[in-house]
Amino acid sequence: PRFRTHHDGKRGQASPSSYPSRHAARAAGARTYLGYLSPHRLADYQWMEEQVTFSRLYMAGHVQSDINAGSMLGDMIGQYVLVSRGHMPVPS
């Protein structure tokens, strides 16, 4: 059984579906986690995240809202890992 309708996209046509970018989530999570542990390298991690997210837009893999949602999700996951591993106090 299929759980959702299959969408066949044509070249140059916008996709009818939207979802958070996994690439953006991973990049943001890494930036959050590594930037907290090595604050002197935060600018490097931010640059790397920007390169990943730009590539997703440039290659038309996602739209800006997918990137924003993925980045927000990655930030939350990065903070969760920091808190759950005892590196960061629980935010209030």
N, C-alpha and C positions, 0 to 999 in steps of 0.2 A: 504494500500500500504506500501511496505517496502522502506525505503530510502537508505539502504545500504545492501550489501550482509551479510548474517548471517554466522559467522565463528564458526564452532564447533572445539574446541581445544581438543586434547587428552592429557591425563596425561603425563607429561614430555616433551611435545612439546611446542615450543615457539609460542606465539600468533602472528598472522599476523598483528594485529592492535596495535597502540601505542597511548597513550593519557597522558596528565599531571596527576600526582597522586593527587587526592583530599586530601588525608591524608597529603602528603608533603606540599601542598598549605596551608592547615589550620595550620599545625605546623609552617611553615615559617611565615605566617601572624601573628600568635600569638606571635612568638618570636620577630618579628619586632616591633609590637605594644607594647607588654608588656616590652620588653627590652628598648624601648625608655622611657617609663613612669617610669620604675624601673631599672635603669642601674646597680645597685648593684646586681641584680638577673639575669643579662644577661647570665652568665655562666650556671645557672640552666635551663634557657629557651633553650639555645643551646643544652644542654644535652638531654632535653626532645624531641627536634626536631630530634636529631640524633637517639633516640630510636624509634621514629615513622617511620622515613625513613628506618632504618635498618630492621624493622619488615616487611615493604612492599617488600624489596628485599629478605629477608629470607623466607617469605611465598610464594615467586614467584608471587606476585600480580602485580609487575611492574619490569621493567628493569631500569638500571641506568639513561638512558635518560628521562624516565618518571618522575623519582624522581627529576632530575635537572630542568626539565621544571616546575614541580609543585612547587618546591622551589622558582624559579624565579618569578612565578606568585604570590605566597604567599607574597614574599617580596614587590612586586609592590602593591598588595592589602593592605598590612599593612601600607606602606607609604601613600597610597591614603587616608586611614582612618585617619591617623595622621594629614595629611594636611587638609583634609576636616573638621575635628573637631577642627582645630585651635591649635593643639598641636605642630605642626612643621611648619617651614616656607616652602614655595614652593621651591623645589630644582631648581637651575638654570641650 
